[in-house]
Amino acid sequence: MTGQQAYQRLTDLCARNEHCQHEMLEKMRQWGVSDEDQAQVMARLIKERYVDDARFARAFIYDKIRYNKWGRRKVEQALWLKHIDNSISKSILDEVDDEEYLSMLRPLLKQKRRSIKAKSEYEATMKLIKFAMSRGFTMDIIKQCMEVEDEDILLD
């Protein structure tokens, strides 16, 4: 595939969804585009603002937090796998308020508590913590949710 053909296909992709540089380079490698054509196409995509890692990271973070209900750690790992610079992802993740994480985690824990089978309250608590950590939430956020007795998360 030529550089021009790759450019056309990638602009079509970018017009539909946000994509990062790493995804575009992977696609070009799969298509067999030469290294010099890859560099030219990427430079053009960035110059014409089809690809912007900061814009991609912002959309990715807010989608994963709001719709997939992921915690900070899981989002960080996913961005790392997409080769997004840590300075970009950290600044955007820092914009997300802890209260947003709490408002997501509380219903998740409440729902999970109903399905947990445990012999003791301690075992149930440990299973909830393990569940929340697997969703990417940090221990400080988990503790804040677990300590809230007013909302009956654990005693539901």
C-alpha positions as CSV (number, residue, x, y, z in Angstrom):
1,M,0.0,0.0,0.0
2,T,1.3,3.5,-0.9
3,G,1.6,6.4,1.5
4,Q,-1.3,8.2,-0.2
5,Q,-3.6,5.2,0.1
6,A,-2.7,4.8,3.8
7,Y,-3.3,8.5,4.3
8,Q,-6.8,8.2,2.8
9,R,-7.8,5.2,4.8
10,L,-6.5,6.7,8.1
11,T,-8.2,10.1,7.5
12,D,-11.5,8.1,7.1
13,L,-10.8,6.3,10.3
14,C,-9.9,9.5,12.2
15,A,-13.0,11.3,10.9
16,R,-15.2,8.7,12.7
17,N,-13.3,8.2,16.0
18,E,-10.4,9.5,18.0
19,H,-7.2,7.6,17.5
20,C,-3.7,7.9,18.9
21,Q,-0.4,7.9,17.0
22,H,0.4,4.4,18.1
23,E,-2.8,3.0,16.6
24,M,-2.2,4.7,13.3
25,L,1.4,3.4,13.1
26,E,0.2,-0.1,13.9
27,K,-2.3,0.0,11.1
28,M,0.3,1.2,8.7
29,R,2.7,-1.6,9.7
30,Q,-0.1,-4.2,9.2
31,W,-0.8,-2.8,5.8
32,G,2.9,-3.0,4.8
33,V,3.5,0.7,4.4
34,S,7.2,1.6,4.2
35,D,8.9,3.3,7.2
36,E,9.5,6.5,5.4
37,D,5.9,6.7,4.1
38,Q,4.7,6.0,7.7
39,A,6.7,8.9,9.0
40,Q,5.4,11.2,6.2
41,V,1.7,10.1,6.7
42,M,2.0,10.5,10.5
43,A,3.5,14.0,10.2
44,R,0.7,15.0,7.9
45,L,-2.0,13.5,10.1
46,I,-0.6,15.4,13.1
47,K,-0.2,18.6,11.2
48,E,-3.8,18.5,9.9
49,R,-5.0,17.6,13.4
50,Y,-6.5,14.2,12.5
51,V,-4.4,12.7,15.2
52,D,-3.8,14.4,18.5
53,D,-2.7,12.3,21.5
54,A,-3.9,14.8,24.1
55,R,-7.4,15.0,22.5
56,F,-7.5,11.2,22.2
57,A,-6.4,10.8,25.9
58,R,-9.1,13.2,27.1
59,A,-11.9,11.4,25.2
60,F,-10.5,7.9,26.2
61,I,-10.3,8.9,29.9
62,Y,-13.7,10.3,30.2
63,D,-15.3,7.4,28.2
64,K,-13.6,4.8,30.3
65,I,-14.4,6.5,33.6
66,R,-18.0,7.4,32.9
67,Y,-19.2,4.5,30.7
68,N,-17.0,1.6,31.6
69,K,-16.7,2.7,35.3
70,W,-12.9,2.2,35.4
71,G,-10.7,3.6,38.1
72,R,-7.6,5.7,37.7
73,R,-5.1,2.8,37.7
74,K,-6.9,0.8,35.0
75,V,-7.2,3.9,32.8
76,E,-3.5,4.7,33.3
77,Q,-2.5,1.1,32.3
78,A,-4.7,1.3,29.1
79,L,-3.1,4.6,28.1
80,W,0.4,3.2,28.7
81,L,-0.5,0.3,26.4
82,K,-1.4,2.8,23.7
83,H,1.9,4.6,24.2
84,I,0.4,7.9,25.4
85,D,2.9,10.1,27.1
86,N,2.6,10.0,30.9
87,S,2.7,13.8,31.2
88,I,-0.4,14.0,28.9
89,S,-2.4,11.3,30.7
90,K,-1.4,12.4,34.2
91,S,-2.6,16.0,33.7
92,I,-5.9,14.9,32.3
93,L,-6.5,12.2,35.0
94,D,-5.7,14.8,37.7
95,E,-8.6,16.9,36.4
96,V,-11.0,14.1,37.4
97,D,-12.3,14.8,40.9
98,D,-12.2,12.1,43.5
99,E,-15.9,12.7,44.1
100,E,-16.6,11.4,40.6
101,Y,-14.7,8.2,41.3
102,L,-16.7,7.9,44.6
103,S,-20.0,8.4,42.9
104,M,-19.2,5.6,40.5
105,L,-17.7,3.2,43.0
106,R,-20.4,3.3,45.6
107,P,-23.2,1.8,43.4
108,L,-20.7,-0.7,42.0
109,L,-19.8,-1.9,45.5
110,K,-23.4,-1.9,46.5
111,Q,-24.4,-4.0,43.6
112,K,-21.4,-6.4,44.0
113,R,-22.2,-6.8,47.7
114,R,-25.5,-8.4,46.8
115,S,-23.9,-11.1,44.8
116,I,-21.0,-11.9,47.1
117,K,-21.1,-15.2,49.1
118,A,-18.9,-14.9,52.1
119,K,-18.7,-16.7,55.5
120,S,-17.9,-13.5,57.4
121,E,-18.1,-9.7,57.0
122,Y,-14.3,-9.6,56.8
123,E,-14.3,-12.0,53.8
124,A,-17.0,-10.0,52.1
125,T,-15.0,-6.8,52.7
126,M,-11.9,-8.4,51.2
127,K,-13.8,-9.6,48.2
128,L,-15.2,-6.1,47.6
129,I,-11.8,-4.5,47.9
130,K,-10.4,-7.0,45.4
131,F,-13.3,-6.3,43.0
132,A,-12.7,-2.5,43.3
133,M,-9.0,-2.9,42.7
134,S,-9.6,-5.0,39.7
135,R,-11.7,-2.2,38.3
136,G,-8.6,0.1,38.7
137,F,-9.7,2.1,41.8
138,T,-7.0,3.1,44.3
139,M,-7.0,2.0,47.9
140,D,-7.7,5.5,49.2
141,I,-10.9,5.8,47.1
142,I,-11.9,2.3,48.1
143,K,-11.4,3.0,51.8
144,Q,-13.5,6.2,51.5
145,C,-16.4,4.1,50.0
146,M,-16.0,1.3,52.5
147,E,-16.0,3.6,55.5
148,V,-19.3,5.3,54.5
149,E,-21.9,3.7,56.8
150,D,-24.6,6.3,56.1
151,E,-25.1,4.9,52.6
152,D,-25.4,1.3,53.7
153,I,-23.0,-0.1,51.1
154,L,-21.8,-3.0,53.1
155,L,-25.0,-3.7,55.1
156,D,-27.4,-3.7,52.2
